[in-house]
């Protein structure tokens, strides 16, 4: 790809525990595992909200406002140019990837950041990548085991003040996340707290992750509950 130098949202999502799967896979089965990852990556790439795209069985051909990278258990998405409504596009992408990974039997935990990036071929560096990486991988003890996409403060400063965007967010224990089930894709169906937990359990998530994510799903504050809280505070 051509060289990219700009400020961009950056989405990072890990498949927790997948490195152990790679480590325990024999050389004879590694090709099959890789082909399965390529299929999953292609299906996610086809969901990225480009202005125009044609999707075949193995390729996505379309406008090039987004670019992706893949490292073992990590998916990365960034912009290649300044795009309108970039915060909304990345929130939608993060929600779709979260659901896709759950359905593929993976345990997703991610971060959505913002900042300068430089991309040349397979090289991606810059504060935008680090900001997203910290939101995904360098969390504090309160949020470490929550299976969700956490938003950095830098990214939050870029979002427009619109209901459409706020409905894709939620807040829990002082941090903001992509709402884990408010968006519905017709191919993947409705998500709910119960479905998220069932898929995590089926994927082999350990007790700490299940407990932390269940508390998150039960206690998160979404747009409607935040709006209700604000209305309750108004003098009447």
MIZADREN-601154 format. One line per 4 residues: number of its first residue (from 1); their letters; for each residue z, y, x of N, C-alpha, C. Coordinates in Angstrom, 1 decimal, padded with zeros to 4 digits. Each point is the difference from the previous one (the first is absolute). Example, Ala and Ser with C-alpha at 12.3 -4.5 7.8 and 13.67 -1.06 7.14 Angstrom:
# MIZADREN-601154
1	as	007.8,-005.7,013.2,000.0,001.2,-000.9,000.0,001.2,000.9; -000.7,001.1,-000.4,000.0,001.1,000.9,000.8,001.1,-000.8
This chain:
# MIZADREN-601154
1	xxxx	000.0,-001.2,000.8,000.0,001.2,-000.8,000.0,001.2,000.9; -000.4,001.2,-000.6,000.0,001.2,000.8,001.4,000.5,000.2; 000.2,000.9,001.0,001.4,000.4,000.3,000.5,000.9,-001.1; 001.3,-000.1,-000.3,000.7,000.8,-001.0,001.2,000.7,000.6
5	xxxx	000.1,001.3,-000.3,001.1,000.8,000.4,000.3,001.0,-001.1; 001.2,-000.3,-000.7,000.3,000.9,-001.1,001.5,-000.3,-000.4; 000.5,000.7,-001.0,001.2,-000.3,-000.6,-000.3,-000.9,-001.3; 000.8,-001.0,-000.1,-000.3,-001.0,-001.1,001.2,-000.7,-000.5
9	xxxx	000.1,-000.4,-001.3,000.9,-001.0,-000.4,-000.3,-001.3,000.8; 001.0,-000.8,000.2,-000.2,-001.3,000.7,000.9,-001.0,-000.8; -000.6,-001.0,-000.5,000.7,-001.1,-000.7,000.1,-001.2,000.9; 001.2,-000.5,000.2,000.3,-001.3,000.7,000.7,-000.9,-000.9
13	xxxx	-000.4,-001.3,-000.1,000.7,-001.0,-000.7,000.0,-001.3,000.8; 001.2,-000.5,000.2,000.2,-001.3,000.7,000.2,-001.1,-001.0; -000.4,-001.2,000.4,000.3,-001.2,-000.7,001.2,-000.6,000.8; 001.2,000.2,-000.6,001.2,-000.4,000.7,000.0,-001.6,000.2
17	xxxx	000.4,-000.4,001.1,000.1,-001.5,000.3,-001.3,-000.6,000.3; -001.1,000.8,000.0,-001.3,-000.6,000.2,-000.2,-000.4,001.5; 000.7,000.8,000.9,-000.1,-000.4,001.4,000.5,-001.4,000.3; 001.0,-000.4,-000.7,000.5,-001.3,000.1,-001.0,-001.1,-000.4
21	xxxx	-000.8,000.4,-001.1,-001.0,-000.9,-000.5,-001.1,-000.1,001.1; -000.4,001.1,000.6,-001.0,-000.1,001.1,000.5,-000.9,001.1; 001.3,000.3,000.4,000.6,-000.8,001.1,000.1,-001.5,-000.2; 000.1,-000.4,-001.3,000.1,-001.4,-000.2,-001.3,-000.7,-000.4
25	xxxx	-001.1,000.8,000.0,-001.3,-000.5,-000.3,-000.7,-000.7,001.2; -000.4,-001.2,-000.2,-000.7,-000.6,001.1,-001.4,000.6,000.3; -000.5,-000.2,001.2,-001.3,000.5,000.3,-001.1,-000.5,-000.9; 000.2,-001.2,-000.5,-001.0,-000.5,-000.9,000.0,000.7,-001.4
29	xxxx	001.1,000.6,-000.4,000.1,000.6,-001.3,-000.1,001.5,000.1; -000.1,000.6,001.2,000.1,001.4,000.2,-001.3,000.7,-000.6; -001.1,-000.7,000.2,-001.3,000.5,-000.6,000.1,000.2,-001.5; 000.6,-001.0,-000.7,000.1,000.0,-001.4,001.0,001.2,-000.4
33	xxxx	001.0,000.1,000.7,001.0,001.1,-000.3,-000.7,001.4,000.2; -000.8,000.1,001.1,-000.7,001.2,000.2,-001.0,000.4,-001.1; -000.7,-001.1,-000.4,-001.0,000.2,-001.1,000.6,000.5,-001.3; 001.2,-000.6,-000.2,000.8,000.4,-001.2,000.4,001.5,000.1
37	xxxx	000.5,000.4,001.1,000.3,001.4,000.2,-001.2,000.9,-000.1; -001.1,-000.4,000.5,-001.2,000.8,-000.2,-000.4,000.2,-001.5; 000.2,-001.1,-000.7,-000.3,000.1,-001.5,000.9,001.0,-000.6; 001.3,-000.1,000.3,001.0,000.9,-000.6,-000.2,001.4,000.4
41	xxxx	-000.4,000.2,001.2,-000.2,001.4,000.5,-001.3,000.6,-000.7; -001.0,-000.9,-000.2,-001.2,000.5,-000.6,000.3,000.4,-001.5; 000.8,-000.8,-000.7,000.3,000.2,-001.4,000.8,001.3,-000.1; 000.9,000.3,001.0,000.8,001.3,-000.1,-001.0,001.1,000.3
45	xxxx	-000.8,-000.1,001.1,-001.0,001.0,000.3,-000.9,000.4,-001.1; -000.3,-001.0,-000.9,-000.8,000.3,-001.2,000.7,000.9,-001.0; 001.4,000.0,000.0,000.8,000.7,-000.9,000.2,001.5,000.4; -000.2,000.3,001.3,000.2,001.4,000.5,-000.8,001.0,-000.9
49	xxxx	000.5,001.0,-000.5,-000.7,000.9,-000.9,-001.0,000.9,000.6; -001.1,-000.6,000.5,-001.1,000.8,000.6,-000.8,000.7,-001.2; -000.7,001.0,000.4,-000.8,000.7,-001.0,-001.1,-000.9,-000.6; -000.5,-000.9,001.0,-001.1,-000.9,-000.4,000.1,-001.2,000.9
53	xxxx	-000.1,-001.2,-000.6,000.0,-001.2,000.8,-000.8,-001.2,-000.7; -000.7,-000.8,000.8,-000.6,-001.2,-000.4,000.7,-001.1,000.7; 000.5,-001.0,-000.8,000.8,-001.1,000.6,-000.8,-001.3,-000.1; -000.2,-000.6,001.1,-000.6,-001.4,000.0,001.1,-001.0,000.3
57	xxxx	-000.4,-001.2,000.3,000.9,-001.1,000.3,000.8,000.2,001.3; -000.6,000.8,000.9,000.7,000.1,001.3,000.0,001.5,000.5; -000.7,000.9,-000.7,-000.1,001.4,000.5,000.3,001.0,-001.1; 000.5,001.1,000.5,000.2,001.2,-000.9,-000.9,001.1,000.6
61	xxxx	-001.0,000.4,-000.7,-001.0,001.0,000.4,000.2,001.2,-000.9; 000.4,001.2,000.6,000.2,001.2,-000.8,000.3,001.2,000.8; 000.5,001.0,-000.7,000.3,001.2,000.7,001.2,-000.3,001.0; 000.0,000.8,001.1,000.9,-000.3,001.1,001.1,001.0,000.2
65	xxxx	000.6,000.3,-001.1,001.2,000.9,000.1,001.3,-000.7,000.4; 000.0,-001.3,000.0,001.1,-000.8,000.4,-000.4,-001.0,001.1; 001.0,-000.4,000.8,-000.2,-001.0,001.0,001.3,-000.9,000.0; -000.2,-001.3,000.4,001.0,-000.9,000.0,000.1,-000.7,001.4
69	xxxx	001.2,-000.5,000.2,000.3,-000.9,001.2,000.8,-001.1,-000.4; 000.0,-001.1,000.8,000.8,-001.2,-000.3,000.6,-000.6,001.3; 001.3,-000.2,000.0,000.6,-000.6,001.2,000.9,-001.1,-000.5; -000.4,-001.2,000.3,000.8,-001.2,-000.4,000.6,000.1,-001.4
73	xxxx	001.2,000.6,-000.1,000.7,000.1,-001.3,000.0,001.4,-000.6; -000.8,000.9,000.6,000.1,001.4,-000.4,-001.4,000.5,-000.5; 000.0,000.7,-001.1,-001.1,000.7,-000.5,000.2,001.5,000.2; -001.1,000.8,000.4,000.1,001.4,000.2,-001.2,000.7,-000.7
77	xxxx	000.3,001.1,-000.7,-001.0,000.8,-000.6,000.2,001.4,000.3; -001.1,000.7,000.4,000.0,001.4,000.3,-001.3,000.7,-000.5; 000.0,001.3,-000.1,-001.2,000.7,-000.3,-000.8,000.3,001.2; -001.3,000.2,-000.2,-000.9,000.3,001.1,-000.5,001.4,000.0
81	xxxx	000.3,000.7,-001.1,-000.3,001.4,-000.2,001.0,000.6,-001.0; 000.0,001.3,-000.1,000.9,000.6,-001.0,-000.6,-000.3,-001.4; 000.8,-000.5,-000.9,-000.4,-000.4,-001.3,000.8,000.7,-001.0; -000.6,000.2,-001.2,000.8,000.6,-001.1,000.9,-001.0,-000.6
85	xxxx	001.2,000.4,-000.4,001.0,-000.8,-000.6,000.3,-001.2,000.9; 000.2,000.2,001.2,000.3,-001.1,001.0,001.3,-000.6,-000.3; 001.0,000.7,-000.4,001.3,-000.6,-000.3,-000.1,-001.0,-001.1; -000.7,000.4,-001.1,-000.2,-000.9,-001.1,-000.7,-001.2,000.3
89	xxxx	-001.1,000.1,000.8,-000.8,-001.1,000.5,000.8,-001.0,000.8; 000.9,000.5,000.8,000.8,-000.9,000.8,001.1,-000.7,-000.8; 000.6,000.7,-000.9,001.0,-000.6,-000.9,-000.6,-001.1,-000.8; -001.2,000.2,-000.5,-000.7,-001.0,-000.8,-000.3,-001.2,000.9
93	xxxx	-000.5,000.3,001.2,-000.3,-001.1,001.0,001.2,-000.8,000.3; 001.1,000.7,000.3,001.3,-000.7,000.3,000.5,-000.9,-001.1; -000.1,000.5,-001.2,000.4,-000.8,-001.2,-000.9,-001.3,-000.1; -001.3,000.2,000.1,-000.9,-001.1,-000.1,000.2,-001.1,001.1
97	xxxx	000.2,000.5,001.2,000.2,-000.9,001.1,001.3,-000.8,-000.1; 001.1,000.7,-000.5,001.3,-000.6,-000.3,-000.2,-001.2,-001.0; -000.7,000.3,-001.1,-000.2,-001.0,-001.0,-000.9,-001.2,000.6; -001.0,000.4,000.7,-000.9,-001.0,000.6,000.7,-001.0,000.9
101	xxxx	000.9,000.6,000.8,000.7,-000.9,001.0,001.0,-000.9,-000.7; 000.6,000.5,-001.1,000.9,-000.8,-000.7,-000.7,-001.2,-000.6; -001.2,000.3,-000.6,-000.8,-001.1,-000.6,-000.5,-001.0,001.0; -000.1,000.4,001.2,-000.5,-000.9,001.1,001.1,-000.8,000.6
105	xxxx	001.2,000.1,-000.5,001.2,-000.7,000.6,000.5,000.6,001.2; -000.1,001.3,000.2,000.6,000.7,001.1,001.2,000.9,-000.4; 000.7,000.4,001.0,001.2,000.8,-000.3,-000.2,001.4,000.5; -000.4,000.9,-000.8,-000.5,001.4,000.5,001.2,000.9,000.2
109	xxxx	-000.1,000.8,001.1,000.9,001.1,000.2,-000.8,001.0,000.8; -000.1,001.3,-000.5,-000.9,000.9,000.6,000.6,001.4,000.1; -000.9,000.9,000.6,000.4,001.4,000.2,-001.3,000.8,-000.2; 000.2,001.2,-000.6,-001.1,001.0,-000.2,000.4,001.3,000.7
113	xxxx	-000.7,000.3,001.0,000.3,001.2,000.8,-001.1,001.0,000.0; 000.2,001.1,000.9,-001.1,001.0,000.1,000.1,000.6,001.3; -001.1,000.4,000.6,000.0,000.7,001.3,-001.3,-000.1,000.7; -000.1,000.5,001.2,-001.2,-000.1,000.8,-000.3,-001.4,000.4
117	xxxx	-001.3,-000.3,000.0,-000.4,-001.3,000.5,-001.3,000.1,000.8; -000.1,-000.9,001.0,-001.3,-000.1,000.7,-000.4,-001.4,000.0; -001.2,-000.3,-000.5,-000.6,-001.3,-000.2,-001.3,-000.1,000.8; -000.1,-001.0,000.8,-001.2,-000.3,000.7,-000.2,-001.5,000.1
121	xxxx	-000.9,-000.6,-000.7,-000.1,-001.4,000.0,001.2,-000.7,-000.5; 000.6,-000.9,000.7,001.2,-000.7,-000.4,001.3,000.8,000.5; -000.1,001.2,000.6,001.1,000.8,000.4,000.4,000.9,-001.1; 001.3,000.0,-000.4,000.6,001.0,-000.9,001.3,000.5,000.5
125	xxxx	000.1,001.3,000.3,001.2,000.5,000.5,000.3,001.4,-000.7; 001.2,000.5,000.1,000.4,001.3,-000.5,001.2,-000.1,-000.9; 000.6,001.2,-000.2,001.2,000.1,-000.8,-000.1,-000.5,-001.4; -001.2,000.0,-000.6,-000.2,-000.5,-001.3,000.3,-001.5,-000.1
129	xxxx	-000.5,-000.7,001.0,000.2,-001.5,000.1,001.5,-000.2,000.2; 000.6,000.7,000.9,001.5,-000.2,000.3,000.8,000.4,-001.2; -000.4,001.0,-000.7,000.8,000.4,-001.2,000.0,-001.2,-001.1; -001.2,-000.6,-000.2,-000.1,-001.1,-000.9,000.7,-001.2,000.5
133	xxxx	-000.1,-000.3,001.3,000.7,-001.1,000.7,001.5,000.1,-000.2; 000.5,001.1,000.2,001.5,000.2,-000.1,000.4,-000.2,-001.4; -000.7,000.4,-001.0,000.3,-000.2,-001.4,-000.1,-001.5,-000.4; -000.8,-000.7,000.7,-000.2,-001.4,-000.3,001.0,-000.9,000.8
137	xxxx	000.2,000.3,001.3,000.6,-000.9,001.0,001.4,000.5,000.5; 000.2,001.3,000.0,001.2,000.6,000.6,000.9,000.5,-001.0; 000.2,-000.7,-001.1,000.9,000.4,-001.1,001.4,-000.1,000.4; 000.9,000.7,-000.8,001.4,-000.1,000.2,000.5,-001.3,-000.7
141	xxxx	001.3,-000.3,000.2,000.5,-001.2,-000.6,-000.1,-000.1,-001.5; 000.1,001.2,-000.7,000.0,000.0,-001.4,-001.4,-000.4,-000.6; -001.1,000.2,000.7,-001.3,-000.3,-000.5,-000.7,-001.0,000.7; 000.6,-000.6,001.1,-000.7,-000.9,000.8,-000.6,-001.2,-000.7
145	xxxx	000.7,-000.6,-001.0,-000.4,-001.2,-000.7,-000.7,000.2,-001.3; -000.3,001.3,-000.4,-000.7,000.2,-001.2,-001.5,-000.2,000.2; -000.5,-000.9,-000.8,-001.4,-000.3,000.0,-000.8,001.0,-000.8; -000.4,001.1,000.6,-000.7,001.1,-000.7,-000.6,000.9,001.0
149	xxxx	-000.8,001.0,-000.4,-000.6,000.9,001.0,000.7,001.3,-000.1; 000.7,000.3,001.1,000.9,001.2,000.1,-000.9,001.2,000.5; 000.3,001.2,-000.5,-000.7,001.2,000.3,000.8,000.8,001.0; -000.7,000.5,001.0,000.6,000.9,001.0,000.2,001.4,-000.6
153	xxxx	000.9,000.7,000.5,000.2,001.4,-000.4,-001.2,000.9,000.3; -000.7,-000.3,001.1,-001.2,000.7,000.3,-001.1,-000.2,-001.0; -000.2,-001.2,-000.5,-000.9,-000.3,-001.0,000.4,000.7,-001.3; 001.3,-000.1,-000.4,000.4,000.6,-001.2,-000.3,001.5,-000.1
157	xxxx	000.0,000.7,001.2,-000.3,001.4,000.0,-001.4,000.3,-000.4; -000.9,-001.0,000.1,-001.4,000.2,-000.3,-000.4,-000.2,-001.4; 000.9,-000.6,-000.8,-000.5,-000.4,-001.4,000.0,001.2,-000.9; -001.0,000.0,-000.9,-000.1,001.1,-001.0,001.0,-000.1,-001.1
161	xxxx	000.3,001.1,-000.6,001.0,000.0,-001.1,-000.7,-000.4,-001.3; -000.3,-001.2,-000.2,-000.7,-000.5,-001.2,000.7,-001.2,-000.5; -000.1,-000.2,-001.3,000.6,-001.2,-000.7,-000.7,-001.2,000.5; -001.3,000.1,000.1,-000.8,-001.2,000.4,000.5,-000.6,001.3
165	xxxx	000.3,000.8,001.0,000.6,-000.4,001.2,001.4,-000.5,-000.1; 000.8,000.8,-000.7,001.4,-000.4,-000.1,000.3,-001.3,-000.7; -000.9,-000.4,-000.9,000.1,-001.3,-000.7,-000.2,-001.2,001.0; -000.6,000.3,001.1,-000.2,-001.1,001.0,001.2,000.0,001.0
169	xxxx	001.0,000.8,-000.2,001.1,000.1,000.9,001.3,-000.5,-000.6; 001.0,-000.4,000.7,001.3,-000.3,-000.5,001.0,000.4,001.1; 001.2,000.1,-000.3,001.1,000.4,000.9,001.1,-001.0,-000.1; 000.6,-000.4,001.1,001.1,-000.9,000.0,000.8,000.2,001.3
173	xxxx	001.3,000.3,-000.2,001.0,000.1,001.1,-000.5,001.0,001.0; -000.5,001.1,-000.5,-000.3,001.1,000.9,-001.4,000.0,000.6; -000.8,-001.1,-000.2,-001.3,-000.1,000.5,-001.0,-000.1,-001.1; -001.3,000.3,000.3,-001.1,-000.1,-000.9,-000.9,-001.1,000.4
177	xxxx	-000.6,-000.7,-001.1,-000.8,-001.1,000.2,-001.2,000.1,-000.9; -001.1,-000.8,000.3,-001.0,-000.2,-001.0,000.6,-000.8,-001.1; -000.2,000.4,-001.3,000.6,-000.7,-001.1,-000.6,-001.4,000.0; 000.8,-001.1,-000.1,-000.4,-001.3,000.3,-000.8,-000.7,-001.2
181	xxxx	000.0,000.7,-001.2,-000.7,-000.7,-001.1,-000.6,000.9,-001.0; 000.0,001.3,000.2,-000.5,000.9,-001.0,-001.6,000.0,-000.1; -000.7,-000.3,001.1,-001.4,000.0,000.0,-000.5,-001.4,-000.4; -001.0,-000.1,-000.9,-000.6,-001.3,-000.4,-001.5,-000.1,000.4
185	xxxx	-000.3,-001.0,000.7,-001.4,-000.3,000.3,-000.5,-001.1,-000.9; -001.1,000.1,-000.6,-000.5,-001.0,-001.0,-000.1,-001.4,000.6; -000.4,-000.1,001.3,-000.1,-001.3,000.7,001.3,-000.7,000.3; 001.0,000.8,000.2,001.3,-000.5,000.4,001.1,-000.1,-001.1
189	xxxx	-000.3,000.8,-001.1,000.9,-000.1,-001.1,001.2,000.9,000.1; 000.8,-000.1,-001.1,001.3,000.8,000.0,001.0,-000.5,000.9; 000.7,000.9,000.6,001.2,-000.3,000.9,001.2,000.5,-000.7; 001.1,-000.7,000.3,001.3,000.4,-000.6,001.1,-000.4,001.1
193	xxxx	001.2,000.5,-000.2,001.0,-000.5,001.0,000.1,-001.5,000.1; 000.0,-000.6,-001.1,000.1,-001.5,000.0,-001.1,-000.7,000.7; -001.3,000.5,-000.2,-001.1,-000.6,000.7,000.1,000.3,001.5; 000.3,001.2,000.4,000.2,000.3,001.4,001.0,-001.0,000.7
197	xxxx	001.1,-000.2,-000.6,001.1,-000.9,000.5,-000.5,-001.4,000.0; -000.7,-000.5,-001.0,-000.4,-001.4,-000.1,-001.1,-000.2,001.2; -000.9,000.9,000.2,-000.9,-000.2,001.0,000.6,000.1,001.4; 001.0,000.8,000.2,000.7,000.1,001.3,000.7,-001.3,000.2
201	xxxx	000.7,-000.6,-001.0,000.7,-001.2,000.1,-001.0,-001.2,000.4; -001.1,000.0,-000.7,-001.0,-001.0,000.2,-000.6,000.1,001.4; 000.0,001.2,000.6,-000.5,000.2,001.3,000.9,-000.3,001.1; 001.3,-000.4,-000.4,001.0,-000.4,001.0,000.8,001.1,000.6
205	xxxx	000.1,001.1,-000.8,000.9,001.1,000.5,001.4,-000.5,000.1; 000.7,000.4,001.0,001.4,-000.4,000.2,001.0,000.7,-001.0; 001.2,-000.4,000.0,001.0,000.5,-001.0,000.2,001.5,000.2; 000.1,000.5,001.2,000.2,001.4,000.3,-001.1,000.9,-000.6
209	xxxx	-001.2,-000.5,000.2,-001.1,000.8,-000.6,-000.1,-000.1,-001.5; 000.3,-001.1,-000.6,000.0,-000.2,-001.4,001.1,000.9,-000.6; 001.2,000.0,000.5,001.1,000.7,-000.5,-000.3,001.5,000.1; -000.4,000.5,001.2,-000.3,001.4,000.2,-001.1,000.5,-000.9
213	xxxx	-001.1,-000.8,-000.2,-001.1,000.4,-000.8,000.4,000.0,-001.5; 000.8,-001.0,-000.4,000.5,000.0,-001.4,000.8,001.2,-000.3; 000.9,000.4,000.9,000.8,001.2,-000.2,-000.9,001.2,-000.1; -001.0,000.1,000.8,-001.0,001.1,000.0,-000.7,000.1,-001.3
217	xxxx	-000.5,-001.2,-000.5,-000.7,000.0,-001.2,000.8,000.4,-001.2; 001.3,-000.4,000.0,000.9,000.3,-001.1,000.5,001.5,000.1; 000.1,000.6,001.2,000.5,001.3,000.1,-000.9,001.1,000.3; -001.3,-000.3,000.1,-000.9,001.1,000.4,-000.1,001.1,-001.1
221	xxxx	-000.3,001.2,000.4,-000.2,001.1,-001.0,-001.5,000.3,000.0; -000.6,-000.1,-001.1,-001.4,000.3,-000.1,-000.2,001.4,-000.7; -001.3,000.3,-000.2,-000.3,001.3,-000.6,000.7,000.3,-001.3; 000.0,-001.0,-000.9,000.5,000.2,-001.3,001.6,000.2,000.0
225	xxxx	000.6,-000.9,000.8,001.5,000.1,000.1,000.4,001.3,000.7; -000.8,000.5,001.0,000.3,001.2,000.7,-000.2,001.2,-001.0; -001.0,-000.1,-000.8,-000.3,001.1,-001.0,001.1,000.0,-001.0; 000.5,-001.1,-000.4,001.1,-000.1,-001.0,001.3,000.6,000.6
229	xxxx	000.3,-000.3,001.3,001.2,000.5,000.6,-000.1,001.5,000.1; -001.2,000.6,000.3,-000.1,001.4,000.1,000.2,000.6,-001.4; -000.5,-000.6,-001.0,000.1,000.6,-001.4,001.5,-000.1,-000.4; 000.7,-001.0,000.4,001.4,-000.1,-000.3,000.9,001.1,000.6
233	xxxx	-000.5,000.5,001.2,000.7,001.0,000.7,-000.2,001.4,-000.6; -001.0,000.1,-000.8,-000.3,001.4,-000.5,001.0,000.4,-001.1; 000.4,001.3,000.1,001.0,000.4,-001.0,-000.7,000.0,-001.4; 000.8,-000.4,-001.0,-000.6,-000.1,-001.3,000.7,000.6,-001.1
